[in-house]
Amino acid sequence: MPSTGIGVYGGSASLTENDEISSTYEGRHITVNESDVTGHEHTYVTKGHPVVVGEHIVGVALNTGTVADELIAIDTEGIWALNVYPTDELGQVAVVAGDALYIHRTTGLISKNNNKDTHTLFGYALGGVPAGATPYVIAVKLHWSPDDQMELVGVTGVPLVSDRAGIAFREYYYEAQGGGIVEAVRNELRITTVFAVTACVNYNKLTISAEGNWIHGRASVIEARMEITAGDVRQDTMAVLCLDWSNACTDPVNNYLCAYIQLRERSANGGGGQQVNNLFNLSDITPAAVGGSDLFSTSADCVATHKMKFVCSGVYYWFLCTTTAPA
């Protein structure tokens, strides 16, 4: 069955292979049906207003539509005087010349909100809008540059390869100065309409191949570190790793295995020290600052500082620590 296209571009039955079909300025202007425009401010497309076609085609309408099948010319480049809202995904924020601007894929409103679920890149501000102000008309450099929701860096079994020493393939470094709840990276996965065999928010795997690839320092799949710099400020409820499980399932039949932490050992049997030597390995590292506390010192200290503790029916128990000094 021949494919169908948007606007005047038709499907395979109406096209001749290798013919150039761009209109003005190497395809800068495109012509679509009014019904093809998925994001705009008014009931019908209005001349001079920003529009979205599909997920990522953005532009400014060159004529006004009055019926659904009317042809609409759209300019996908240029500099336009457009209404810009001084907001982002968190609320009010100033727009500064040079900022990237995004358009809502349904309402057609332009702001700094870069939530890919609702917005797509529209262009760049050439003027400024103060935070808290009503939308200003400023000069906007329009540029259609699709930004896909899915990003692949290499694919399964075919990794991205680098021969540089000491490389960090992807590094994020942030500094928060706004207060509130601050999260460097947040990942959420919602399973809705499918039966999933496996659901995992983060999957991390380290593969060390060949005998010559000996890791001289430390090999770990995940490292979590907390660093409190010097200063007289109290830190509440600190934990290097926090696990929080909320289960509102009403089915009385539990899964065959439910655990906060599940350890599965798959090492080869025998020889070469391939077995896991320690389920947990807790080590004292000499504090950098003079007068720092030890992780383990005396038996009394183990209880007093709650080294590894759990609570059952109001009774406190300690793992790997006792109140009696070893014989």
GROMACS elastic network, one bead per residue, 0.5 to 0.9 nm:
[ bonds ]
;  ai    aj funct       b0    kb
    2    11     6  0.61124   500
    2    12     6  0.54600   500
    2    13     6  0.58545   500
    3    10     6  0.79724   500
    3    12     6  0.56424   500
    3    13     6  0.76674   500
    4     9     6  0.82714   500
    4    10     6  0.54730   500
    4    12     6  0.70992   500
    4    13     6  0.85728   500
    5     8     6  0.76420   500
    5     9     6  0.54340   500
    5    12     6  0.83825   500
    6     9     6  0.58146   500
    6    10     6  0.63488   500
    6    11     6  0.84311   500
    6    31     6  0.83399   500
    6    32     6  0.57589   500
    6    33     6  0.69227   500
    6    36     6  0.65602   500
    7    10     6  0.68566   500
    7    30     6  0.84535   500
    7    31     6  0.57259   500
    7    34     6  0.83479   500
    7    36     6  0.72082   500
    7    69     6  0.88321   500
    7    71     6  0.68174   500
    7    72     6  0.81536   500
    8    30     6  0.86627   500
    8    31     6  0.61889   500
    8    32     6  0.61728   500
    8    33     6  0.78200   500
    8    71     6  0.80574   500
    9    14     6  0.81903   500
    9    15     6  0.80490   500
    9    21     6  0.79801   500
    9    31     6  0.81169   500
    9    32     6  0.80500   500
   10    13     6  0.77330   500
   10    14     6  0.59600   500
   10    15     6  0.72559   500
   11    14     6  0.56873   500
   11    15     6  0.66577   500
   12    15     6  0.52295   500
   12    16     6  0.77704   500
   12    17     6  0.87947   500
   13    16     6  0.81080   500
   15    18     6  0.89066   500
   15    19     6  0.77806   500
   15    21     6  0.89771   500
   16    19     6  0.58649   500
   17    20     6  0.88465   500
   20    23     6  0.88780   500
   21    27     6  0.79965   500
   22    25     6  0.79669   500
   22    26     6  0.58333   500
   22    28     6  0.78865   500
   22    29     6  0.79506   500
   22    30     6  0.77173   500
   23    26     6  0.66299   500
   23    27     6  0.50911   500
   23    28     6  0.72460   500
   23    29     6  0.60670   500
   23    30     6  0.67487   500
   23    31     6  0.85239   500
   24    27     6  0.54745   500
   24    28     6  0.57727   500
   24    29     6  0.53281   500
   24    30     6  0.79794   500
   25    28     6  0.52887   500
   25    29     6  0.71743   500
   26    29     6  0.81651   500
   27    30     6  0.64863   500
   27    76     6  0.86362   500
   28    74     6  0.83097   500
   28    75     6  0.60151   500
   28    76     6  0.54709   500
   28    77     6  0.62442   500
   29    59     6  0.89109   500
   29    73     6  0.65884   500
   29    74     6  0.54858   500
   29    76     6  0.61684   500
   29    77     6  0.81246   500
   30    72     6  0.82818   500
   30    73     6  0.57496   500
   30    74     6  0.53225   500
   30    75     6  0.66812   500
   30    76     6  0.75827   500
   31    71     6  0.63888   500
   31    72     6  0.54718   500
   31    74     6  0.61489   500
   31    75     6  0.89768   500
   32    35     6  0.81504   500
   32    36     6  0.62337   500
   32    37     6  0.75995   500
   32    53     6  0.87119   500
   32    69     6  0.89511   500
   32    70     6  0.82837   500
   32    71     6  0.55371   500
   32    72     6  0.53083   500
   32    73     6  0.65377   500
   32    74     6  0.77676   500
   33    36     6  0.51598   500
   33    37     6  0.71588   500
   33    65     6  0.89910   500
   33    68     6  0.69700   500
   33    69     6  0.52965   500
   33    70     6  0.54802   500
   33    72     6  0.57575   500
   33    73     6  0.86904   500
   34    37     6  0.56210   500
   34    38     6  0.88192   500
   34    44     6  0.73740   500
   34    45     6  0.67566   500
   34    64     6  0.89969   500
   34    65     6  0.62677   500
   34    66     6  0.82611   500
   34    67     6  0.70414   500
   34    69     6  0.56262   500
   34    70     6  0.54003   500
   34    71     6  0.59892   500
   34    72     6  0.58257   500
   35    38     6  0.73015   500
   35    44     6  0.88163   500
   35    67     6  0.83210   500
   35    69     6  0.61464   500
   35    70     6  0.79746   500
   36    52     6  0.89873   500
   36    53     6  0.61970   500
   36    54     6  0.75254   500
   36    68     6  0.84621   500
   36    69     6  0.86536   500
   37    40     6  0.72694   500
   37    45     6  0.76587   500
   37    51     6  0.67727   500
   37    52     6  0.59217   500
   37    54     6  0.71367   500
   37    72     6  0.87423   500
   38    51     6  0.76471   500
   38    52     6  0.57494   500
   38    53     6  0.52182   500
   38    54     6  0.59172   500
   38    55     6  0.84101   500
   38   105     6  0.69183   500
   38   106     6  0.61023   500
   38   107     6  0.86953   500
   38   108     6  0.87690   500
   39    45     6  0.88335   500
   39    50     6  0.83846   500
   39    51     6  0.54008   500
   39    53     6  0.66521   500
   39    54     6  0.81028   500
   39   103     6  0.86772   500
   39   104     6  0.71527   500
   39   107     6  0.53764   500
   39   109     6  0.87012   500
   40    43     6  0.80137   500
   40    44     6  0.76372   500
   40    45     6  0.62552   500
   40    46     6  0.80727   500
   40    49     6  0.75969   500
   40    50     6  0.66073   500
   40    52     6  0.67362   500
   40   104     6  0.86205   500
   40   105     6  0.79637   500
   40   106     6  0.63762   500
   40   107     6  0.52162   500
   40   109     6  0.75901   500
   41    44     6  0.80429   500
   41    45     6  0.75472   500
   41    46     6  0.80537   500
   41    49     6  0.77628   500
   41    50     6  0.80583   500
   41    51     6  0.79956   500
   41   106     6  0.81532   500
   41   107     6  0.52430   500
   41   108     6  0.53231   500
   41   109     6  0.69165   500
   42    45     6  0.63998   500
   42    46     6  0.70357   500
   42   107     6  0.82778   500
   42   108     6  0.89250   500
   43    46     6  0.86751   500
   43    66     6  0.87951   500
   44    64     6  0.74191   500
   44    65     6  0.56241   500
   44    66     6  0.61078   500
   44    67     6  0.74448   500
   44    68     6  0.79030   500
   45    49     6  0.76524   500
   45    50     6  0.88728   500
   45    51     6  0.76431   500
   45    61     6  0.70626   500
   45    63     6  0.78647   500
   45    64     6  0.55109   500
   45    65     6  0.51950   500
   45    66     6  0.77599   500
   45    72     6  0.79820   500
   46    49     6  0.57546   500
   46    50     6  0.85089   500
   46    51     6  0.89443   500
   46    61     6  0.65404   500
   46    62     6  0.82075   500
   46    63     6  0.66014   500
   46    65     6  0.64715   500
   46    66     6  0.89791   500
   47    50     6  0.86364   500
   47    60     6  0.75534   500
   47    62     6  0.51420   500
   47    65     6  0.80624   500
   48    60     6  0.57651   500
   48    61     6  0.53129   500
   48    62     6  0.60452   500
   48    63     6  0.74061   500
   48    64     6  0.84053   500
   48    80     6  0.83823   500
   48    81     6  0.87728   500
   48    82     6  0.83220   500
   49    59     6  0.84406   500
   49    60     6  0.54117   500
   49    61     6  0.57634   500
   49    62     6  0.83930   500
   49    82     6  0.73951   500
   49    83     6  0.88130   500
   49   108     6  0.83138   500
   50    58     6  0.73608   500
   50    59     6  0.56908   500
   50    61     6  0.64132   500
   50    82     6  0.78455   500
   50   103     6  0.81046   500
   50   108     6  0.60933   500
   50   109     6  0.76539   500
   50   110     6  0.81183   500
   50   122     6  0.88271   500
   51    57     6  0.84050   500
   51    58     6  0.58103   500
   51    59     6  0.55303   500
   51    60     6  0.57990   500
   51    61     6  0.66601   500
   51    74     6  0.82115   500
   51   103     6  0.82120   500
   51   105     6  0.81668   500
   51   106     6  0.88286   500
   51   107     6  0.86530   500
   51   108     6  0.56135   500
   51   109     6  0.87356   500
   52    55     6  0.72927   500
   52    56     6  0.68630   500
   52    57     6  0.56600   500
   52    59     6  0.66449   500
   52    60     6  0.86424   500
   52   103     6  0.77943   500
   52   104     6  0.81496   500
   52   105     6  0.59312   500
   52   106     6  0.76311   500
   52   108     6  0.67406   500
   52   120     6  0.87896   500
   53    56     6  0.67343   500
   53    57     6  0.50063   500
   53    58     6  0.63074   500
   53    59     6  0.84826   500
   53   105     6  0.81341   500
   54    57     6  0.63190   500
   54    58     6  0.87280   500
   54   105     6  0.79052   500
   55    58     6  0.86594   500
   55   105     6  0.69133   500
   55   119     6  0.86652   500
   55   120     6  0.73493   500
   55   146     6  0.84384   500
   56   105     6  0.81362   500
   56   119     6  0.87800   500
   56   120     6  0.59860   500
   56   121     6  0.75081   500
   56   122     6  0.86304   500
   56   144     6  0.75500   500
   56   145     6  0.76687   500
   56   146     6  0.53445   500
   56   147     6  0.73747   500
   56   148     6  0.83954   500
   57    76     6  0.78850   500
   57   120     6  0.87393   500
   57   122     6  0.88367   500
   57   144     6  0.63955   500
   57   145     6  0.81991   500
   57   146     6  0.73419   500
   58    74     6  0.84488   500
   58    75     6  0.84878   500
   58    76     6  0.61897   500
   58    77     6  0.89667   500
   58   103     6  0.81468   500
   58   120     6  0.83004   500
   58   121     6  0.80748   500
   58   122     6  0.62119   500
   58   142     6  0.83144   500
   58   143     6  0.78490   500
   58   144     6  0.58183   500
   58   145     6  0.86399   500
   59    74     6  0.57929   500
   59    75     6  0.52684   500
   59    77     6  0.68690   500
   59   122     6  0.76507   500
   59   142     6  0.70043   500
   59   143     6  0.78726   500
   59   144     6  0.73231   500
   60    73     6  0.85847   500
   60    74     6  0.54817   500
   60    75     6  0.52913   500
   60    76     6  0.66465   500
   60    77     6  0.82954   500
   60    80     6  0.82435   500
   60   142     6  0.83889   500
   61    64     6  0.72267   500
   61    72     6  0.68947   500
   61    73     6  0.60562   500
   61    75     6  0.64594   500
   62    72     6  0.71034   500
   62    73     6  0.52817   500
   62    74     6  0.55361   500
   62    75     6  0.67465   500
   63    71     6  0.88173   500
   63    72     6  0.61218   500
   63    73     6  0.63474   500
   63    74     6  0.80274   500
   64    72     6  0.72139   500
   65    68     6  0.75451   500
   65    69     6  0.87221   500
   65    70     6  0.61378   500
   65    71     6  0.75519   500
   65    72     6  0.67032   500
   66    69     6  0.88153   500
   66    70     6  0.70950   500
   67    70     6  0.55975   500
   68    71     6  0.86354   500
   75    78     6  0.74618   500
   75   142     6  0.88815   500
   76   142     6  0.67707   500
   76   143     6  0.64538   500
   76   144     6  0.61280   500
   77   123     6  0.89298   500
   77   141     6  0.74692   500
   77   143     6  0.52390   500
   77   144     6  0.70369   500
   78   140     6  0.83362   500
   78   141     6  0.60332   500
   78   142     6  0.54899   500
   78   143     6  0.74504   500
   79   126     6  0.88433   500
   79   139     6  0.64437   500
   79   140     6  0.54513   500
   79   142     6  0.59123   500
   80   138     6  0.80270   500
   80   139     6  0.55188   500
   80   140     6  0.52839   500
   80   141     6  0.66062   500
   80   142     6  0.71920   500
   81   137     6  0.59263   500
   81   138     6  0.53086   500
   81   140     6  0.61990   500
   82   110     6  0.83979   500
   82   136     6  0.78729   500
   82   138     6  0.56994   500
   82   139     6  0.64409   500
   82   140     6  0.65667   500
   83   109     6  0.79450   500
   83   110     6  0.70340   500
   83   111     6  0.89120   500
   83   135     6  0.58096   500
   83   136     6  0.53910   500
   83   138     6  0.65758   500
   83   139     6  0.88962   500
   84    87     6  0.88126   500
   84    95     6  0.84190   500
   84   101     6  0.83930   500
   84   109     6  0.74628   500
   84   110     6  0.51790   500
   84   111     6  0.55862   500
   84   112     6  0.86351   500
   84   125     6  0.86646   500
   84   129     6  0.76412   500
   84   134     6  0.87768   500
   84   135     6  0.51612   500
   84   136     6  0.55786   500
   84   137     6  0.62038   500
   84   138     6  0.69292   500
   84   140     6  0.87220   500
   85    88     6  0.85453   500
   85    92     6  0.87584   500
   85    94     6  0.89787   500
   85    95     6  0.81643   500
   85   109     6  0.76303   500
   85   110     6  0.61150   500
   85   112     6  0.76868   500
   85   129     6  0.76934   500
   85   131     6  0.89797   500
   85   133     6  0.80952   500
   85   134     6  0.68159   500
   85   136     6  0.68552   500
   86    91     6  0.84232   500
   86    92     6  0.59337   500
   86    93     6  0.53409   500
   86    94     6  0.53187   500
   86    95     6  0.56325   500
   86   110     6  0.89747   500
   86   111     6  0.61385   500
   86   112     6  0.70785   500
   86   128     6  0.88776   500
   86   129     6  0.59746   500
   86   130     6  0.66548   500
   86   131     6  0.54977   500
   86   132     6  0.67483   500
   86   133     6  0.67709   500
   86   134     6  0.74516   500
   86   135     6  0.64478   500
   86   136     6  0.82265   500
   87    90     6  0.74710   500
   87    91     6  0.51870   500
   87    94     6  0.71387   500
   87    95     6  0.79220   500
   87   111     6  0.57396   500
   87   112     6  0.58408   500
   87   113     6  0.66049   500
   87   131     6  0.73771   500
   87   132     6  0.80828   500
   88    91     6  0.53940   500
   88    92     6  0.65317   500
   88    93     6  0.63955   500
   88    94     6  0.89906   500
   88   111     6  0.63338   500
   88   114     6  0.70611   500
   88   115     6  0.86320   500
   89    92     6  0.87159   500
   89   112     6  0.74906   500
   89   114     6  0.67695   500
   89   115     6  0.65500   500
   90    93     6  0.83465   500
   90   113     6  0.80330   500
   91   113     6  0.87609   500
   92   131     6  0.55660   500
   92   132     6  0.55759   500
   92   133     6  0.84831   500
   93   112     6  0.82233   500
   93   129     6  0.87558   500
   93   130     6  0.74374   500
   93   132     6  0.69426   500
   94   112     6  0.89617   500
   94   128     6  0.73594   500
   94   129     6  0.57056   500
   94   132     6  0.75918   500
   94   133     6  0.85891   500
   95    98     6  0.86571   500
   95    99     6  0.66386   500
   95   101     6  0.88462   500
   95   111     6  0.83060   500
   95   112     6  0.74108   500
   95   125     6  0.74972   500
   95   127     6  0.77816   500
   95   128     6  0.50435   500
   95   130     6  0.64225   500
   95   131     6  0.71552   500
   96    99     6  0.56770   500
   96   125     6  0.69129   500
   96   126     6  0.78924   500
   96   127     6  0.64350   500
   96   129     6  0.67332   500
   96   130     6  0.82911   500
   97   100     6  0.88644   500
   97   124     6  0.77333   500
   97   128     6  0.53144   500
   97   129     6  0.87256   500
   98   124     6  0.58179   500
   98   125     6  0.51967   500
   98   126     6  0.59142   500
   98   127     6  0.77555   500
   98   128     6  0.88166   500
   99   112     6  0.77194   500
   99   123     6  0.86288   500
   99   124     6  0.56110   500
   99   125     6  0.53831   500
   99   126     6  0.80366   500
   99   128     6  0.89197   500
  100   111     6  0.88238   500
  100   112     6  0.67127   500
  100   114     6  0.87654   500
  100   121     6  0.73942   500
  100   122     6  0.77403   500
  100   123     6  0.59638   500
  100   125     6  0.64565   500
  101   110     6  0.65630   500
  101   111     6  0.56124   500
  101   113     6  0.75058   500
  101   114     6  0.78380   500
  101   120     6  0.86634   500
  101   121     6  0.62019   500
  101   122     6  0.56119   500
  101   123     6  0.53082   500
  101   124     6  0.53508   500
  101   125     6  0.65510   500
  101   140     6  0.84745   500
  102   109     6  0.82711   500
  102   110     6  0.55596   500
  102   111     6  0.55201   500
  102   112     6  0.56437   500
  102   113     6  0.60716   500
  102   114     6  0.60270   500
  102   115     6  0.87348   500
  102   119     6  0.59452   500
  102   120     6  0.53541   500
  102   123     6  0.69142   500
  102   124     6  0.85870   500
  103   106     6  0.85759   500
  103   107     6  0.81344   500
  103   108     6  0.56658   500
  103   109     6  0.54829   500
  103   111     6  0.64883   500
  103   112     6  0.83267   500
  103   113     6  0.79309   500
  103   114     6  0.85040   500
  103   118     6  0.84477   500
  103   119     6  0.53344   500
  103   120     6  0.56046   500
  103   121     6  0.63811   500
  103   122     6  0.56395   500
  103   123     6  0.88336   500
  104   107     6  0.55396   500
  104   108     6  0.50047   500
  104   109     6  0.54511   500
  104   110     6  0.65761   500
  104   111     6  0.81827   500
  104   113     6  0.83280   500
  104   118     6  0.58170   500
  104   120     6  0.67454   500
  105   108     6  0.59866   500
  105   109     6  0.83144   500
  105   118     6  0.59302   500
  105   119     6  0.54166   500
  105   120     6  0.67575   500
  106   109     6  0.83141   500
  106   118     6  0.78358   500
  106   119     6  0.85270   500
  107   110     6  0.89784   500
  110   113     6  0.81966   500
  110   119     6  0.89839   500
  110   122     6  0.77221   500
  111   114     6  0.83256   500
  111   135     6  0.89890   500
  113   116     6  0.87078   500
  113   118     6  0.88035   500
  113   119     6  0.69743   500
  113   120     6  0.88951   500
  114   117     6  0.86707   500
  114   118     6  0.81936   500
  114   119     6  0.60025   500
  114   120     6  0.69236   500
  114   121     6  0.74470   500
  115   118     6  0.58410   500
  115   119     6  0.55991   500
  115   120     6  0.77906   500
  116   119     6  0.51353   500
  116   120     6  0.61179   500
  116   121     6  0.87957   500
  116   147     6  0.82603   500
  116   148     6  0.83481   500
  116   149     6  0.65575   500
  117   120     6  0.84083   500
  117   149     6  0.79849   500
  119   122     6  0.88521   500
  120   145     6  0.89031   500
  120   146     6  0.74593   500
  120   147     6  0.70169   500
  121   124     6  0.88509   500
  121   143     6  0.81621   500
  121   144     6  0.72943   500
  121   145     6  0.66766   500
  121   146     6  0.69238   500
  121   147     6  0.70177   500
  122   141     6  0.85246   500
  122   142     6  0.61038   500
  122   143     6  0.61448   500
  122   144     6  0.63458   500
  122   145     6  0.76727   500
  123   140     6  0.66425   500
  123   141     6  0.53990   500
  123   144     6  0.71202   500
  123   145     6  0.82145   500
  124   139     6  0.87724   500
  124   140     6  0.56578   500
  124   141     6  0.50819   500
  124   142     6  0.66360   500
  124   143     6  0.77616   500
  125   128     6  0.71170   500
  125   138     6  0.73880   500
  125   139     6  0.64720   500
  125   141     6  0.64365   500
  125   142     6  0.89117   500
  126   138     6  0.70006   500
  126   139     6  0.52016   500
  126   140     6  0.55017   500
  126   141     6  0.67805   500
  127   137     6  0.88608   500
  127   138     6  0.54622   500
  127   139     6  0.58991   500
  127   140     6  0.75565   500
  128   136     6  0.83825   500
  128   138     6  0.71051   500
  128   139     6  0.89697   500
  129   132     6  0.88179   500
  129   133     6  0.71382   500
  129   134     6  0.85900   500
  129   135     6  0.74178   500
  129   136     6  0.61624   500
  129   137     6  0.85813   500
  129   138     6  0.79019   500
  130   133     6  0.56823   500
  130   134     6  0.86551   500
  130   136     6  0.87833   500
  131   134     6  0.86473   500
  133   136     6  0.77908   500
  137   140     6  0.89934   500
  147   150     6  0.87344   500
  148   151     6  0.66847   500
  152   155     6  0.66196   500
  153   159     6  0.75767   500
  153   160     6  0.64509   500
  154   157     6  0.83499   500
  154   158     6  0.59217   500
  154   161     6  0.84721   500
  155   158     6  0.52020   500
  155   159     6  0.59024   500
  155   160     6  0.79222   500
  156   159     6  0.68355   500
  158   161     6  0.87331   500
  162   165     6  0.84432   500
  162   167     6  0.80247   500
  162   169     6  0.85581   500
  163   167     6  0.86454   500
  164   167     6  0.60894   500
  167   170     6  0.88150   500
  168   171     6  0.62181   500
  172   184     6  0.83718   500
  172   185     6  0.89133   500
  173   184     6  0.83596   500
  174   184     6  0.69765   500
  175   184     6  0.88755   500
  176   179     6  0.70289   500
  176   182     6  0.70814   500
  176   184     6  0.87632   500
  178   182     6  0.84382   500
  179   182     6  0.68879   500
  183   186     6  0.64540   500
  187   201     6  0.67474   500
  187   202     6  0.79135   500
  188   201     6  0.65614   500
  189   199     6  0.82633   500
  189   200     6  0.77922   500
  189   201     6  0.57974   500
  191   194     6  0.67247   500
  191   195     6  0.80678   500
  191   196     6  0.75976   500
  191   199     6  0.79675   500
  192   195     6  0.83422   500
  196   199     6  0.63330   500
  200   203     6  0.64755   500
  204   221     6  0.65252   500
  204   222     6  0.75794   500
  205   221     6  0.62540   500
  205   222     6  0.89807   500
  206   219     6  0.83811   500
  206   220     6  0.76026   500
  206   221     6  0.58166   500
  208   211     6  0.86776   500
  208   213     6  0.66200   500
  208   214     6  0.80544   500
  208   215     6  0.84745   500
  209   212     6  0.81410   500
  209   213     6  0.64263   500
  209   214     6  0.89895   500
  210   213     6  0.57460   500
  210   214     6  0.84110   500
  211   214     6  0.66831   500
  214   217     6  0.89747   500
  215   218     6  0.63557   500
  215   219     6  0.63132   500
  216   219     6  0.84303   500
  220   223     6  0.67304   500
  224   240     6  0.64604   500
  224   241     6  0.71606   500
  225   240     6  0.62958   500
  225   241     6  0.87793   500
  226   238     6  0.89491   500
  226   239     6  0.81715   500
  226   240     6  0.58822   500
  228   231     6  0.85180   500
  228   235     6  0.86683   500
  230   233     6  0.86850   500
  231   234     6  0.88173   500
  235   238     6  0.66734   500
  238   241     6  0.89309   500
  238   242     6  0.89164   500
  239   242     6  0.60040   500
  243   260     6  0.75011   500
  244   260     6  0.86038   500
  245   260     6  0.76126   500
  247   250     6  0.88519   500
  249   252     6  0.81341   500
  250   253     6  0.88377   500
  251   254     6  0.72366   500
  253   256     6  0.89698   500
  254   257     6  0.79196   500
  254   258     6  0.78436   500
  255   258     6  0.62800   500
  257   262     6  0.89501   500
  258   261     6  0.87244   500
  258   262     6  0.82968   500
  259   262     6  0.59023   500
  263   279     6  0.87732   500
  265   275     6  0.84819   500
  265   276     6  0.76094   500
  266   269     6  0.88693   500
  266   275     6  0.88492   500
  267   274     6  0.61476   500
  267   275     6  0.60012   500
  267   276     6  0.76363   500
  268   271     6  0.84447   500
  268   274     6  0.64142   500
  268   275     6  0.73148   500
  269   274     6  0.71995   500
  269   275     6  0.71792   500
  270   273     6  0.71902   500
  270   274     6  0.68103   500
  270   275     6  0.73496   500
  271   274     6  0.65429   500
  271   275     6  0.85443   500
  272   275     6  0.84396   500
  273   276     6  0.81466   500
  273   277     6  0.83800   500
  274   277     6  0.86020   500
  276   279     6  0.72108   500
  277   280     6  0.89507   500
  278   281     6  0.59263   500
  282   295     6  0.85511   500
  283   295     6  0.76458   500
  283   296     6  0.85195   500
  284   287     6  0.86578   500
  284   294     6  0.65630   500
  284   295     6  0.56201   500
  284   296     6  0.69228   500
  285   288     6  0.88294   500
  285   294     6  0.79176   500
  285   295     6  0.80949   500
  286   289     6  0.87879   500
  286   292     6  0.81900   500
  286   293     6  0.88550   500
  286   294     6  0.75415   500
  287   290     6  0.71416   500
  287   291     6  0.79286   500
  287   292     6  0.53680   500
  287   293     6  0.71577   500
  287   294     6  0.75574   500
  288   291     6  0.89596   500
  288   292     6  0.74202   500
  289   292     6  0.57262   500
  293   296     6  0.87093   500
  293   297     6  0.89044   500
  294   297     6  0.61793   500
  295   301     6  0.89359   500
  295   302     6  0.83352   500
  295   305     6  0.89895   500
  295   307     6  0.74778   500
  296   299     6  0.81519   500
  296   301     6  0.72426   500
  296   302     6  0.65513   500
  296   307     6  0.79770   500
  296   321     6  0.89723   500
  297   300     6  0.84224   500
  297   301     6  0.63787   500
  297   302     6  0.74051   500
  298   301     6  0.50871   500
  298   302     6  0.64585   500
  298   323     6  0.88579   500
  298   325     6  0.75162   500
  299   302     6  0.51357   500
  299   303     6  0.69332   500
  299   304     6  0.88646   500
  299   321     6  0.71665   500
  299   322     6  0.61357   500
  299   323     6  0.51130   500
  299   324     6  0.60064   500
  299   325     6  0.54949   500
  299   326     6  0.85018   500
  300   303     6  0.54703   500
  300   304     6  0.61326   500
  300   305     6  0.86196   500
  300   322     6  0.81850   500
  300   323     6  0.58198   500
  300   324     6  0.79248   500
  300   325     6  0.84448   500
  301   305     6  0.58766   500
  301   306     6  0.80866   500
  301   307     6  0.83590   500
  301   323     6  0.85966   500
  302   305     6  0.57665   500
  302   306     6  0.60170   500
  302   307     6  0.55053   500
  302   308     6  0.83239   500
  302   318     6  0.84083   500
  302   321     6  0.59695   500
  302   322     6  0.70007   500
  302   323     6  0.72264   500
  303   306     6  0.50875   500
  303   307     6  0.68100   500
  303   308     6  0.88923   500
  303   309     6  0.88277   500
  303   318     6  0.74907   500
  303   321     6  0.74751   500
  303   322     6  0.72761   500
  303   323     6  0.64930   500
  304   307     6  0.81166   500
  305   308     6  0.89482   500
  306   309     6  0.58150   500
  306   318     6  0.72383   500
  307   318     6  0.72009   500
  307   319     6  0.78541   500
  307   320     6  0.84682   500
  307   321     6  0.73362   500
  308   317     6  0.83095   500
  308   318     6  0.53929   500
  308   319     6  0.52157   500
  308   320     6  0.71209   500
  308   321     6  0.74313   500
  309   316     6  0.67888   500
  309   317     6  0.55377   500
  309   319     6  0.60772   500
  310   315     6  0.84302   500
  310   316     6  0.59994   500
  310   317     6  0.54667   500
  310   318     6  0.64833   500
  310   319     6  0.79669   500
  311   314     6  0.58823   500
  311   315     6  0.55423   500
  311   317     6  0.62340   500
  311   318     6  0.88512   500
  312   315     6  0.52884   500
  312   316     6  0.66011   500
  312   317     6  0.77227   500
  313   316     6  0.84872   500
  318   321     6  0.58094   500
  318   322     6  0.70425   500
  319   322     6  0.79429   500
  321   324     6  0.86767   500
  322   325     6  0.72480   500
  322   326     6  0.86421   500
  324   327     6  0.87154   500
